[in-house]
Amino acid sequence: METHRRSIIDCRDSPQSGCSLSIAGTEEEVLDTAVLHIEKRHGLKDSAELRDQLRGMIKLEPLSTVDTPPETG
């Protein structure tokens, strides 16, 4: 079985944000959602430079998270 790791961006990685939001999904989903969040919550405008900065903050989900099946209740 092939393991697909999601991309993650976490506001806590930006010390000036004062925010605890973490976004996970495909790189495109994460980038688009992060831009919407930054515009609404942090007052910044979408730009090529902003998207480049965000791309630099995106990380891959840790393997331990990917390998752990979700709990069912």
PyMOL CGO cylinders between C-alpha atoms (Angstrom):
from pymol import cmd
from pymol.cgo import CYLINDER

trace = [
    CYLINDER, 0.00, 0.00, 0.00, 1.35, 3.41, -1.01, 0.3, 1, 1, 1, 1, 1, 1,
    CYLINDER, 1.35, 3.41, -1.01, 1.46, 6.06, 1.73, 0.3, 1, 1, 1, 1, 1, 1,
    CYLINDER, 1.46, 6.06, 1.73, 0.46, 9.60, 0.75, 0.3, 1, 1, 1, 1, 1, 1,
    CYLINDER, 0.46, 9.60, 0.75, 1.80, 12.30, 3.01, 0.3, 1, 1, 1, 1, 1, 1,
    CYLINDER, 1.80, 12.30, 3.01, -0.20, 15.49, 3.30, 0.3, 1, 1, 1, 1, 1, 1,
    CYLINDER, -0.20, 15.49, 3.30, 1.32, 18.94, 3.21, 0.3, 1, 1, 1, 1, 1, 1,
    CYLINDER, 1.32, 18.94, 3.21, 1.01, 21.01, 6.40, 0.3, 1, 1, 1, 1, 1, 1,
    CYLINDER, 1.01, 21.01, 6.40, 1.41, 24.68, 7.26, 0.3, 1, 1, 1, 1, 1, 1,
    CYLINDER, 1.41, 24.68, 7.26, 1.26, 25.85, 10.86, 0.3, 1, 1, 1, 1, 1, 1,
    CYLINDER, 1.26, 25.85, 10.86, 0.80, 29.47, 11.96, 0.3, 1, 1, 1, 1, 1, 1,
    CYLINDER, 0.80, 29.47, 11.96, 2.83, 28.70, 15.09, 0.3, 1, 1, 1, 1, 1, 1,
    CYLINDER, 2.83, 28.70, 15.09, 5.90, 28.51, 12.83, 0.3, 1, 1, 1, 1, 1, 1,
    CYLINDER, 5.90, 28.51, 12.83, 5.55, 32.27, 12.28, 0.3, 1, 1, 1, 1, 1, 1,
    CYLINDER, 5.55, 32.27, 12.28, 6.35, 33.90, 15.63, 0.3, 1, 1, 1, 1, 1, 1,
    CYLINDER, 6.35, 33.90, 15.63, 4.66, 37.20, 14.79, 0.3, 1, 1, 1, 1, 1, 1,
    CYLINDER, 4.66, 37.20, 14.79, 1.31, 35.56, 13.96, 0.3, 1, 1, 1, 1, 1, 1,
    CYLINDER, 1.31, 35.56, 13.96, 0.11, 34.84, 17.51, 0.3, 1, 1, 1, 1, 1, 1,
    CYLINDER, 0.11, 34.84, 17.51, -2.08, 32.17, 15.94, 0.3, 1, 1, 1, 1, 1, 1,
    CYLINDER, -2.08, 32.17, 15.94, -2.33, 28.41, 16.48, 0.3, 1, 1, 1, 1, 1, 1,
    CYLINDER, -2.33, 28.41, 16.48, -4.03, 27.31, 13.22, 0.3, 1, 1, 1, 1, 1, 1,
    CYLINDER, -4.03, 27.31, 13.22, -2.62, 24.32, 11.36, 0.3, 1, 1, 1, 1, 1, 1,
    CYLINDER, -2.62, 24.32, 11.36, -3.79, 23.44, 7.82, 0.3, 1, 1, 1, 1, 1, 1,
    CYLINDER, -3.79, 23.44, 7.82, -3.26, 20.07, 6.12, 0.3, 1, 1, 1, 1, 1, 1,
    CYLINDER, -3.26, 20.07, 6.12, -4.07, 18.70, 2.67, 0.3, 1, 1, 1, 1, 1, 1,
    CYLINDER, -4.07, 18.70, 2.67, -2.53, 18.77, -0.78, 0.3, 1, 1, 1, 1, 1, 1,
    CYLINDER, -2.53, 18.77, -0.78, 0.04, 21.51, -1.31, 0.3, 1, 1, 1, 1, 1, 1,
    CYLINDER, 0.04, 21.51, -1.31, -2.44, 23.45, -3.46, 0.3, 1, 1, 1, 1, 1, 1,
    CYLINDER, -2.44, 23.45, -3.46, -5.24, 23.12, -0.86, 0.3, 1, 1, 1, 1, 1, 1,
    CYLINDER, -5.24, 23.12, -0.86, -2.93, 24.20, 1.93, 0.3, 1, 1, 1, 1, 1, 1,
    CYLINDER, -2.93, 24.20, 1.93, -1.62, 27.19, 0.01, 0.3, 1, 1, 1, 1, 1, 1,
    CYLINDER, -1.62, 27.19, 0.01, -5.08, 28.43, -1.06, 0.3, 1, 1, 1, 1, 1, 1,
    CYLINDER, -5.08, 28.43, -1.06, -6.55, 27.97, 2.43, 0.3, 1, 1, 1, 1, 1, 1,
    CYLINDER, -6.55, 27.97, 2.43, -3.55, 29.62, 4.09, 0.3, 1, 1, 1, 1, 1, 1,
    CYLINDER, -3.55, 29.62, 4.09, -3.93, 32.67, 1.84, 0.3, 1, 1, 1, 1, 1, 1,
    CYLINDER, -3.93, 32.67, 1.84, -7.63, 32.98, 2.74, 0.3, 1, 1, 1, 1, 1, 1,
    CYLINDER, -7.63, 32.98, 2.74, -6.76, 32.67, 6.44, 0.3, 1, 1, 1, 1, 1, 1,
    CYLINDER, -6.76, 32.67, 6.44, -3.99, 35.26, 6.25, 0.3, 1, 1, 1, 1, 1, 1,
    CYLINDER, -3.99, 35.26, 6.25, -6.22, 37.72, 4.44, 0.3, 1, 1, 1, 1, 1, 1,
    CYLINDER, -6.22, 37.72, 4.44, -9.11, 37.34, 6.90, 0.3, 1, 1, 1, 1, 1, 1,
    CYLINDER, -9.11, 37.34, 6.90, -7.26, 36.94, 10.22, 0.3, 1, 1, 1, 1, 1, 1,
    CYLINDER, -7.26, 36.94, 10.22, -3.95, 38.71, 9.68, 0.3, 1, 1, 1, 1, 1, 1,
    CYLINDER, -3.95, 38.71, 9.68, -4.95, 41.48, 7.25, 0.3, 1, 1, 1, 1, 1, 1,
    CYLINDER, -4.95, 41.48, 7.25, -2.40, 40.69, 4.54, 0.3, 1, 1, 1, 1, 1, 1,
    CYLINDER, -2.40, 40.69, 4.54, -3.20, 40.73, 0.82, 0.3, 1, 1, 1, 1, 1, 1,
    CYLINDER, -3.20, 40.73, 0.82, -2.68, 37.86, -1.61, 0.3, 1, 1, 1, 1, 1, 1,
    CYLINDER, -2.68, 37.86, -1.61, 0.47, 38.37, -3.69, 0.3, 1, 1, 1, 1, 1, 1,
    CYLINDER, 0.47, 38.37, -3.69, 3.14, 36.35, -5.45, 0.3, 1, 1, 1, 1, 1, 1,
    CYLINDER, 3.14, 36.35, -5.45, 5.59, 37.19, -2.64, 0.3, 1, 1, 1, 1, 1, 1,
    CYLINDER, 5.59, 37.19, -2.64, 3.14, 36.05, 0.04, 0.3, 1, 1, 1, 1, 1, 1,
    CYLINDER, 3.14, 36.05, 0.04, 2.53, 32.76, -1.78, 0.3, 1, 1, 1, 1, 1, 1,
    CYLINDER, 2.53, 32.76, -1.78, 6.30, 32.22, -2.14, 0.3, 1, 1, 1, 1, 1, 1,
    CYLINDER, 6.30, 32.22, -2.14, 6.75, 32.80, 1.61, 0.3, 1, 1, 1, 1, 1, 1,
    CYLINDER, 6.75, 32.80, 1.61, 3.94, 30.37, 2.39, 0.3, 1, 1, 1, 1, 1, 1,
    CYLINDER, 3.94, 30.37, 2.39, 5.35, 27.71, 0.06, 0.3, 1, 1, 1, 1, 1, 1,
    CYLINDER, 5.35, 27.71, 0.06, 8.58, 27.96, 2.06, 0.3, 1, 1, 1, 1, 1, 1,
    CYLINDER, 8.58, 27.96, 2.06, 6.65, 27.22, 5.27, 0.3, 1, 1, 1, 1, 1, 1,
    CYLINDER, 6.65, 27.22, 5.27, 4.85, 24.12, 3.96, 0.3, 1, 1, 1, 1, 1, 1,
    CYLINDER, 4.85, 24.12, 3.96, 6.13, 20.84, 5.37, 0.3, 1, 1, 1, 1, 1, 1,
    CYLINDER, 6.13, 20.84, 5.37, 5.23, 17.21, 4.80, 0.3, 1, 1, 1, 1, 1, 1,
    CYLINDER, 5.23, 17.21, 4.80, 3.12, 15.48, 7.42, 0.3, 1, 1, 1, 1, 1, 1,
    CYLINDER, 3.12, 15.48, 7.42, 5.27, 13.32, 9.72, 0.3, 1, 1, 1, 1, 1, 1,
    CYLINDER, 5.27, 13.32, 9.72, 5.27, 9.64, 8.77, 0.3, 1, 1, 1, 1, 1, 1,
    CYLINDER, 5.27, 9.64, 8.77, 4.13, 8.61, 12.25, 0.3, 1, 1, 1, 1, 1, 1,
    CYLINDER, 4.13, 8.61, 12.25, 0.88, 10.52, 11.68, 0.3, 1, 1, 1, 1, 1, 1,
    CYLINDER, 0.88, 10.52, 11.68, 0.37, 8.97, 8.24, 0.3, 1, 1, 1, 1, 1, 1,
    CYLINDER, 0.37, 8.97, 8.24, 1.01, 5.45, 9.50, 0.3, 1, 1, 1, 1, 1, 1,
    CYLINDER, 1.01, 5.45, 9.50, -1.44, 5.70, 12.41, 0.3, 1, 1, 1, 1, 1, 1,
    CYLINDER, -1.44, 5.70, 12.41, -4.98, 4.75, 11.41, 0.3, 1, 1, 1, 1, 1, 1,
    CYLINDER, -4.98, 4.75, 11.41, -7.71, 7.07, 12.69, 0.3, 1, 1, 1, 1, 1, 1,
    CYLINDER, -7.71, 7.07, 12.69, -9.58, 5.99, 15.79, 0.3, 1, 1, 1, 1, 1, 1,
    CYLINDER, -9.58, 5.99, 15.79, -13.13, 4.80, 15.27, 0.3, 1, 1, 1, 1, 1, 1,
    CYLINDER, -13.13, 4.80, 15.27, -15.67, 5.26, 17.93, 0.3, 1, 1, 1, 1, 1, 1,
]
cmd.load_cgo(trace, "trace")
